[in-house]
Amino acid sequence: MKTTWSLTQESFDKLLSWLDSNREEAAAKYESIRHRLIRYFVWNGCGDQDEELTDKTFDRVAKKLEQGEIPEPFTGDKALYFLAFASNIRREHHNRVKRLPPDPVIIVTERVEDEDVCLEKCKRILPDEDRSLADKYYHCEKTTKIEHHKMLAKSCGLTMAGLRTRMHRIRERLRPCIEECLDQQEG
């Protein structure tokens, strides 16, 4: 039986200190690896979920660190270590996509509308500040997204890594509510 693991501030801090003992250097390495992973997923046909798969990669490495499964001291290139995990996650993603039967367009459209309704309903559980941040975070798409996120992080007094961590936590708070809402809509 799989146990649910999610990134905590403690495990994120441990991941950063594993990348580098200097916090600023660690943040720079994190950003560099993050951009490299996003490009990797885009280049390998996962562009629609590049950020989700990148977050999943960081989560898996952080979990291995937390569980003491990464040899210390680690002498290899840490970016390559992340890419090895990304390779497995890419494979899992493509296998999952292959197994899913194609949905008729009408069902997909209804599902998207249901998801939008549930998202708007569930955002009400968030404090005003988090709800506003989530709206601003997802305001831009494609090429303007990265620059928009940089400006948003700066306006909030956060690093890019801090902004992503905060958004991860907001999504984790919304997930149970949205899943429950969608189950009710389908039932």
C-alpha positions in Angstrom: 0.0 0.0 0.0 1.4 3.4 -1.0 1.7 6.0 1.6 1.1 9.6 0.7 4.2 11.9 1.0 4.2 15.6 0.5 6.9 18.2 0.5 7.3 20.0 3.9 9.2 23.1 4.6 11.7 20.9 6.5 12.3 18.6 3.6 12.5 21.5 1.2 15.1 23.1 3.4 17.1 19.9 3.6 17.0 19.7 -0.2 18.4 23.2 -0.5 21.2 22.5 2.0 22.0 19.3 0.0 22.3 21.4 -3.1 24.7 23.9 -1.4 25.5 24.9 2.2 25.2 28.6 1.1 21.5 29.4 0.9 21.9 31.8 -2.0 24.0 29.3 -4.0 21.5 26.6 -3.2 18.6 28.8 -4.5 20.6 29.5 -7.7 21.3 25.8 -8.2 17.6 25.0 -7.6 16.5 27.5 -10.2 19.1 26.2 -12.7 18.0 22.6 -12.2 14.3 23.6 -12.3 14.7 25.3 -15.7 16.7 22.4 -17.0 14.0 19.9 -15.9 11.2 22.0 -17.5 13.1 22.1 -20.8 13.7 18.3 -20.5 10.0 17.6 -20.1 9.0 20.0 -22.9 11.5 18.5 -25.2 10.2 15.0 -24.4 6.6 15.7 -25.2 5.3 16.6 -21.7 5.0 20.3 -22.3 1.4 20.5 -21.1 2.5 19.2 -17.7 6.1 20.4 -17.6 5.9 22.2 -14.3 3.9 19.5 -12.5 6.4 16.9 -13.6 9.3 19.1 -12.5 7.7 19.5 -9.1 7.2 15.8 -8.9 10.9 15.3 -9.6 11.9 17.7 -6.8 9.5 15.9 -4.5 11.0 12.5 -5.2 14.5 13.7 -4.6 13.5 15.5 -1.4 11.7 12.3 -0.3 14.9 10.2 -0.9 16.9 12.8 1.0 14.5 12.7 3.9 14.5 8.9 4.0 18.3 8.9 3.9 18.5 7.0 0.6 21.0 9.4 -1.0 24.6 8.5 -0.2 26.5 11.1 1.8 28.7 12.7 0.8 27.2 12.8 -2.7 30.1 13.2 -5.2 28.3 13.2 -8.5 26.6 16.1 -10.5 23.4 16.8 -8.6 21.7 18.1 -11.7 22.3 14.7 -13.4 20.8 13.0 -10.3 17.6 15.0 -10.8 17.6 14.2 -14.5 17.7 10.5 -13.7 14.5 10.9 -11.6 13.0 13.0 -14.4 13.6 10.2 -16.9 11.6 7.8 -14.8 8.9 10.3 -14.2 8.7 11.1 -18.0 8.4 7.3 -18.7 5.6 7.0 -16.1 3.8 10.0 -17.6 3.9 8.6 -21.1 2.9 5.1 -20.0 -0.1 6.7 -18.1 -1.1 8.8 -21.1 -0.9 5.7 -23.3 -3.2 3.7 -21.0 -5.9 6.3 -20.8 -8.6 5.7 -23.3 -9.5 8.8 -25.4 -12.5 10.6 -24.0 -15.2 11.9 -26.3 -14.9 15.7 -26.7 -18.2 16.4 -25.0 -17.1 14.6 -21.8 -13.8 16.5 -21.7 -15.7 19.8 -22.2 -18.1 19.0 -19.4 -15.2 17.9 -17.1 -13.3 21.2 -17.8 -16.5 23.2 -16.9 -17.0 21.1 -13.8 -13.3 21.7 -12.8 -13.7 25.4 -13.3 -16.8 25.5 -11.1 -15.2 23.4 -8.4 -12.0 25.5 -8.5 -14.0 28.7 -8.0 -16.1 27.1 -5.2 -13.0 25.7 -3.4 -10.9 28.9 -3.7 -13.3 30.3 -1.1 -11.6 28.2 1.6 -8.4 30.0 1.0 -7.4 33.2 2.9 -7.8 36.3 0.7 -4.0 36.7 0.3 -3.6 33.1 -1.0 -6.6 33.3 -3.2 -5.2 36.5 -4.8 -1.8 35.0 -5.2 -3.2 31.9 -6.9 -5.2 34.1 -9.3 -2.2 36.2 -10.1 0.1 33.1 -10.5 -2.1 31.5 -13.1 -2.9 34.7 -14.9 -0.3 34.3 -17.7 0.4 31.4 -20.0 3.2 30.1 -22.2 6.1 32.5 -23.0 5.1 35.3 -20.6 4.6 32.9 -17.6 8.2 32.8 -16.4 8.7 36.6 -16.4 5.3 37.1 -14.8 6.2 34.6 -12.0 9.5 36.4 -11.4 7.7 39.8 -11.0 5.1 38.2 -8.8 7.7 36.6 -6.5 9.5 39.9 -6.2 6.3 41.8 -5.4 5.6 39.2 -2.6 9.2 39.4 -1.3 9.8 35.7 -2.2 12.4 33.9 -4.3 11.1 31.9 -7.2 11.6 28.7 -5.2 9.6 30.3 -2.3 6.8 31.2 -4.7 6.6 27.7 -6.1 6.6 26.2 -2.6 3.8 28.5 -1.6 1.8 27.6 -4.7 2.5 23.9 -4.1 1.0 24.3 -0.6 -2.0 26.2 -1.9 -2.7 23.5 -4.5 -2.4 20.8 -1.8 -5.0 22.6 0.3 -7.3 22.9 -2.7 -6.9 19.4 -4.0 -9.2 17.5 -1.5 -12.0 20.1 -1.9 -11.8 20.0 -5.7 -11.7 16.1 -5.8 -14.7 16.0 -3.4 -16.6 18.5 -5.5 -15.9 16.7 -8.8 -17.0 13.4 -7.2 -20.3 15.0 -6.2 -20.7 16.5 -9.8 -20.2 13.0 -11.3 -22.3 11.2 -8.8 
